[in-house]
């Protein structure tokens, strides 16, 4: 992940734009008045939170990402914007150096090793007779063949040298195997397999790239029950969520993420159609992980087993997910921590409790509807805590009532919404069968005044966002990268591309075809390089390129390989069709958004007429783009 990608992952575009634009939720986006031109009648400015993009459907007719928004708003260049957003996101900018480039190539090599390790373990599960016990265990737990293949499950042979010998024969060094956590070093010298006689769960990051492994025992006498890869350059369990690579689309579609505690729980739930489920890597779920999940949905449900959700856990603290898998199978529960995270993230975090003695996989495999009911019964954090405590206390005992109030009232005061605080206080009074006024302690007035002042200084909370269609944004990002790859490798090709576009009555290809801020800047430099004759265009780009974009430039020119024998004619055809497809995606997106504005019916007559005209123009353009795709590319 580059620094630019890291910044985009950490900064929520809704939070950023809301600092200068009053936004309100409108269907699958947020809308407001565009800050870049005068308009007080029609909110034609849209923000898509999960794809991290914005677009003005009014006079500006522009769009982009957080970088482009800040650059346009502040009048800064890319370097200034990058430094500002990096500081805001807490990202350290490290200049691209030969050493760093070599390190990234090494990381790629190590990921390849992990991919081969996953295949090695999968072979021993499915093809090696020694793996039959592991396969039988998975089948007993209800995991079918499709899930085994889909999650790449495997088996580590009961040997100290099976993995080491296999990969040594493939010319991987023992040091490389140790670097990714597949082997351990002996005190006396030499190495031995870290994972032995265990079911193997490949762990991938959100993009689907291998990071490491989780492993479960088969022999009850082995310890620990669960074992993860150690901390490596690729594996950091505090920043990974099991199953997220396969859950992202479902989380968006359901506008909800469910967090459970086990690998097999995730697999069983996905297998039964509940694909919006993830699990932490055996460590406390932290705010960075929640912030990352918030990109997909702000509605989060933490599914706890009955014991972990009980009074002991509540008193101990729910610091959000279970303790490390290699130490404990319990979930810790820190309600104060959850409330703080929920407030800072402007999310909707709820808690649900499983039937005593049941795991999510057992529930869903026996009765999928029961799992739906459990999720539907998920409660806000404060409600969950007060009802859990009430179930375990004698509510006829005044001291028990006092003890419950002493634990719950501080939680209520942590809630930022005054309406919610009053509602919870009323609920607690009814639960304890006491007068609500008795729950107002001596600090109540002071706290109320302090909170009122704090709230006046803060922007209003926005409602929970619903899911935008971010898949097309991801696709358009890839298309932009591919176009830049073509442009930087053969800059002169652009003249043939533009002739081909003109033949089908489409405007020329240029920097405006790139909405991603760094792509747009590199494209602008490439076109500037074509318009001068002092040096080669690509050399010109490298000379003028901001240091912060050198890594992106290397990615675009070095990691996307073209076919060795591709002809110029085929390259031009690929170029033209990618341009047309990219424009078609954005035209359809614009039409959908304009039609949404039209259906809201809040515009003045002149604005409604303007929207109708834009819809007509875009409909004509879409037809023209569709026709262009159906014709052969002519370059002369």
N, C-alpha and C positions, 0 to 999 in steps of 0.2 A: 504494500500500500504506500503510495507516495504521500508527501506532506499535504498536497492539495486534496487528495482523496480523504486523508485523515481529518482535515479541517471540515470538509463537507459532511463527514460522518458525525462530527461532534456538534455542529451548529445547526439548530433547527431553523429553517428559513422563515417559519411563521413567527418565531420569537424575534428574529432579526428585523423582518419587515414591519412587524407590529410596533417597533420603536418609533417609526415615522409615518405609518399608515394605519388608520383605524380599520381593522378587518373584522368581518363577520363570516361565520360558516355559511356556505351556500352549496348544499348538495355534496359533491365530491371535491370541493375546493373551498378556499377562503376568497372573499371578494372585498373590494374597496375602491376608493377613488384613486386614480393613477397619480403618483406624486411627481410625475415628469411632464404633465401638461395640465392646463386649466380645465377642470370639468367638475361641476357640482351637482349634476343631474343623474348621470348614469354611472354606476360602479362597474366600469369596464376593465378593472385591473384584477387579475386572478393569481392566486398563489396555490401551488400544488405541493403540500408538505412532504409527502413521502418520496416524491421524485426530486424534491429540492429545487423546484423551478418556479418561475413567475412569467406572466405574459400580460401585456396590455392589448386589449382588443379594441381600443379606441384610436385616438390620433397618433399615438406613438407607434403602435403595431410592432412593438419590440418585445423581447423576452430573453430569458437566460437563467443563470444560476445565481448563487449568493455573491459570487465574485463580480458578475456583470451588474448586479443590482447596486452593490457598494461603489463600483467604479463610476456608474452613471449618476448615482446620488451625490457622491462626494467630489467627482471630477478628478479622481486619482488615476494613476497608471496602475498596471497590474502589480508591479513590485510593491508599491505602497499599500495596495489593497491586500496583498498576500501577507505582508508583515502585520497589518492591523488585524486581519481575521485569524492569523496564527496566534497572536497574542491573546485574542479573545477566546480562542478554543483551547489554549494551553498546549499548543503544538510547537516544538522546537524545530526551527528551520535549520537544516544541515545542508551545506552546499554539496552539490554532486562532485565527487572526486573520483579519480581512478580507483582508489581503495574502496570507496562505497560501491562503485559499479561492479568491482570484482566480488564484493560481498553479496550483492544482489544475484549475481550469476551463481555464486555458491549456494544461496538459498534455493534457487531454482533446481540446482543439482540435488540438494537434500530432499526437496519435495518429490522429485522423481524417485529417489530411494524409498521414501515412505509409500508412494503409490505401488512400487514393486513389493514392498513389505505387506501391504494390504492384500495384494494378489497371492503372495506366498501363504499367508494365514488362511485365506479363503480356500486355496487348494487343499490345505490340510484338513479343513472342516468338511469339504464336500467330496474329496477324492481319496484321502488317506484313511485307511481303516482305523487308525488311532484316533481319528476325530469323530467316530460314531457316537461316543458317549456325549460329546459336546452337542452334536447334532440332535441326539435324542432329547437332551435337556431343553434345547430351544423349541423343539416340537412339543414337548410336554408343557412348556410355558405358552403354547399357542402361536408361536411364530411360524408363519408359513414360508414356503420356498421363495415366493416373490419378495417378501420382506427381507429374507436373508440375503438375497441378491441385491435388492435395492439399497440396503444399508451396508453392504459389503462385509457382513459378519464373517469371522474366521476362527481358527483354533491355533493356539501356540503349542507345538509338540512338547511333550514332557521330556525335555532334553536341555542340557546346558550348552549345547553347541549347534543345534539344528539351524537356527537363524544365522549364527556366525559363520558356519561352514558354507551355507547356501550363498550368502552374499559375498563371501571371500572369493568363491569360485566365479562370481560375476564382476570381479575386480573392484569391489568396494572395500575400503580399508576398515580395520577395526575402529580406528579413530572416527571415521565418518559414521559408523553404526552407533558409536557412543554419543556422537554429537546430536543425533536425533532420538536418543533414548532407547534404542533397541537392545543394547548390551550394557553391562556394567563392568567396571574395571576391578580386577581382583587386587587385594592388598599385596599379595605375593607376586603380582605381575600377571599379565594376560587379561583376557576378557571372557565373560560368560553371558548367555542369553538372559535378559531381564524378565521376559514373559515366558512362563513355562506352565503347561497343562492348564491353560485358561481360555475362556471364550474371549475373542478379541472384537472390540468395537472401534472401527476407524473413526477418528474425530476430524471433522473438516471445519474450516472457517465458513463465514456466511457466503463467500463466493464459491464454495465447493472445493477449495484447495486443501490438500492433506496437511494436517498440523501435528497429529500424534495419535495415540491409542488409549482407550480405556480397556481394562481387562477384569473379568470376573472369574473367581475360582470355580472349579468343579469338585475338588476334594474338600469336604467341610473342614478337614484338619489343617488346610493351608491357611496362611495369613499373609497379608490382610485380605478381607473378602473382595475388595475392589482395589485396583492398582492403576494409576494413571501414568502416562509418560511423564518424565521429570521436566522441570522448566528447561526449555531450550530456546534457540533463536526463533523457532517456529511455533512452539507450544507454550502458551501462557493461559492456564486454565481460568484465570480471573477475567479473561477477555474472550472466552469462547462459550458457546451454548450448543449443546448437542442437539442435532436435528434441525438447526436453523437454516442450513443450506436447502433443506427440503421443505421447510415450513413457511418460508417467506411469502410465497404466493398465497397460500391458504390464510395466513395471518392478515394479509391485505383484504382478501375476499371476505373473510369473516369479520374483519375489523375487530379482532380480539386475539390475544396471545395467551395460551394457558401454559403455566410453568409447573412441571412435576419434578419428582426427585430422582427418577431412575432411567437408565438407558432402555431397559425392556419396557418400561411404561411408555416412553416415547414411541417405540417401535410398534407396540400393540395398538396404541391410539391412532397412529398413522394408518396402520393396517385396517382399522375399522372405520376409516374415513375422517377421523379427527386430526387432520394434518396441521392444525395451527398450534402444535404442541412442541415445546422445547424443554431441555433440562440443563441446569448448571453443571459444571464439571467437578462437582463434589466440593465446591467452595461456596462461601457466602455470596449470594447474588448481590452485586454492587450496583451503584448508580450508573457507572459507565455502561454496564450491560443493559440496564433498563433504558438508558438514554438511546442506546443503539436500537433496542426493540421499539422504542417510540417512533422511529422512522417508519415502521410498518403499521403500528396501531398504538393508540394511547389507552386502550382498554386491556387491562392485564388481570389475569386471575391466577392466584397462587393456590394450588391444590395441595392441601396438607393431609397427612394421615391423622387419625383420631388422637393418637398419643402425642404427636408433636404439636398438635394444636391445643393441647390441654393447658391446665392452669400452670403446671410446672414449667412448660415451655414458655408460656406467656410471661411468667415472672422472670424466667431466665433471660428472655428476650428473643424475638423472631428475626434476627439480623438477616433475614429474608430467605434463606434457603438452607439446606442441610449442611452440616459440618463436612469436613473433607471425607470423601468416600473411603479413604484408606484408614480412617480413624473412627468414624461413626456413621450410622445410617439415620440419625435423627435430624429433623429440621429445626433450626433455631428460629425464634420468632420475636423480632424486636419491633413492636408496634410503633414506638416513637420513630425509629429509623424509617419504617415504611411510610409513615405520614409525612416525614420530612422529604423523602424522595418524591412522594406523590405530589406534594405542593410545589416543589422546585420544578418538576417535570410537567406540571399541569396535566397529569394523567389521571386515570380512573383505575386505581388498584383495589382489587377485591380479594377476599379469602374464602375458600370453601373447604369443608371438612369431609373426608371420606368415612364410610362406615367403619366401625372399629374392627381391626384385624384384616382390612381389605386394602389391596394396592390398586392403583388405577388400571393396570393391565388385567387384573382379575375381574374388576367391575365391568370394564368395557367388553371383554371377551364373553362374559356371561350374559350381559344385558346392555347393549349400546344406549338404549333409551334411559336407563338408570344413570349413565354418565351424563347425558344431556340434562337430566333433572338436577344432578349434583352441581353442574356448572350454572344452571339457571338459579340455583339457590345461593350462589356466591354473594357474600355480604361486604359492605364497606368495612374497613379495618376496625373502626371503633365499635360498630355493631357486633362484629365477630368476637371481639375481646369481651365485651360486657355480657354477651349471651353465654360464652364459654365459661366465664367465671360464675355466672348465676347458676348454671347447671350443676356446678360442683360445690355449691355452698348452701347452707340452710338459710333461706331467705326469711325465716321467722326469727332468726338470731340478730338482734340489733348490731352486735359487733361484726357479724359477717357482712351485713349491709354496709357498715362503715368501711370495712376493709375493701369491699368492691368499689365503693365510691372513691376511696383514696387512690385506687389504681386507675380507674377509668376517667375521672375528672381531668387529670393532667393531659390525657390523650385528647379529650374534647377541646381543651384549650390550645392544643397544637394545630387544630383544624383551622385553616385560613378563612373559610366561609362562615360569616355570621349566621346565615340561615341554617347551615348544617350544624353549627355548634348548638344553636337553640333546639333544633330537632333532636339531636343526640341527648341533650340534657333532659328534654321532656321524656324521651324514651327511657332513659335511665331512671327517672323519677317513677314512671309507671312500673318499670321492672322491679324496683325496690319497694314500691308502694309507699312512697314518702312524698311530702310536699316538695315541689320543685325548688322553692325558695331555700330549703334546707341544704341544697347542693351548691349554693352560692357562698363560697368562703370569703374571708376578709380581703383576700387579694383580688377578688372578682372585679371590683370597680376599677382598680388600678390597671389590671390586665386588659379590661375592656377598652379603657381609654387609650392605652398603649397600642392596642391592635387597631383601633379606629384611626389613630394617627398614621400607623404604618400602612394601612390600606389606602389612605388618601394619597400617600406618596408613591403608590404602585399603580401600574396600569391595570385595568380590569381583567379578570380571568376570562379567557375565551372558552367556549364550549368545546367538548371533545370533538376532534376532527374525525371525519369519515374517510374512507379510503379513496384516493385518486387512482387512476389507471397508470401506474408507474412503469408497467412493462414496456410500453412504447417509448418511454423516455430512455430506458436502458438500451433499447434497440437503436434509437437515434444516436445515442452516445457512441455505440459501436460503429455505426455508419459514419459518423463524423471522424472517428479515429481512422477508419479505413480510407476515407477520402484524403485525409492528411497524409497517410502513408503513401498513397498513390501520387499525391501532389509533390511531396518532398523527394520522392524517388525519380520522378520524371516531370519536372515543373512545366516544360514546354508542351506537355500533353494537353494542358488546359486550353490551348488555342483550338485544338481539334474537338475537345469536349464542347466548347462554346459554339462552334459551328454546328455540331450535331444538335445542340439544344435549340439553336435558332431555327433549324430546319423544321422542328416540331413546334415552333411558335412558343418557346419558353425562354425566359430571360437568362442572361449569362450566369455562369457559376462564379461565385466570389466569396469574400469573407463573411458576408451576411448569411450564408448558408450554415454557418457555425454558431450555435447558441451557447455552447460551453465556452466559458470565458478564456481558458487557456488555449483551447482549440482555435478560437476566434483570433487571438493575438498571434499565434504561430502562422495561421493562414494569412493574416494581414501582412506579416513579414515576408511570407513566400511570394505574395503578389507584388510587394514592393521590390523584392529581389528580381522579379521578372521585368520590372519597368526600368531597371538600371543596367548598365553594361560594364561596370568596373570589375565585377567578380561573378563567379557562378552563383545562381540563385540560392542554392542550399548553403554555400559558404557565407553568403550575405545573411541568411537567417541565423546561422550559428554565431556570426559576428555581433548581430544586434540582439540576440535572444537574451532576455533577463536570466540571470544565474539560476533563479528559482525554477525556471522551466526547462533547464537542461535535462533533468531526469525524464520529464514527459517527452521531450524531443527524442531522447535515446530510446524510449519505449516505442515511439511511433516509427522510428526509422530502423530500429534494430531487432525488435521482437515480433513484428508482424511480417512474416516472410511471404514473398510473392513466389509464384511458381517459377522455376528456373528457366523454363523454355517459353514463357508467356510471350505472345507476339504483341506488337504495338497495337494492332487492331483490336485484339481481345482486351488489352488494358483500357483502351478508350471506351469500349463497350461496357466493361465493368464500371468504369468511372461514371459514364452517363447514366446507367441504370441505377447506380447507387444514389446519385444526385436526385433523380426523379423519384425514387422510392422514399428518400428522406423527406422531400418536399410533400409527397403524398401523405405521409404519416402526420406531418405538422398541419397540413391543410385539413385533414379529417379532425384532428384535435381542435383546431380553431372553429370549425363548423359546429362541433358538439358543444363547445363552450358558448358560442354565440346563440345557439338554439336554446341553451339553458337560460341565458340572460333574457331571451325573447319570451320564454315561458313564465318568467317571474312576473312580467307585466307591470313593472314599477317605473318604466321609462316615460319621459316626456315624448310628445308626438315626434319632435325632430330627431330625438335619440332613437326612437323605435324605427323611424324611417332609415336612419343611418345603419342600424343593425341589419335591417332587411336588405339594404344595398350591399353590405359586406357579405351577407350570406349568399346573395346572388353571385357576387364576384367570385367567392370561394367555391361555389358550386360549379361555376364555369371552369375555374382553374382545376378543380378535381377531375372534371371530365377530360380536360386537356391532358392532364398527367396520366390518367388511365389509358387514354388513346396512345400516348407516347410509349407506354410500356408494351403495348400490343404491336408496335412497329419495329422493324429492324433499325439498328443504329447506323445512320449514314453520316460519314465524316467529311465528305467532299462534294 
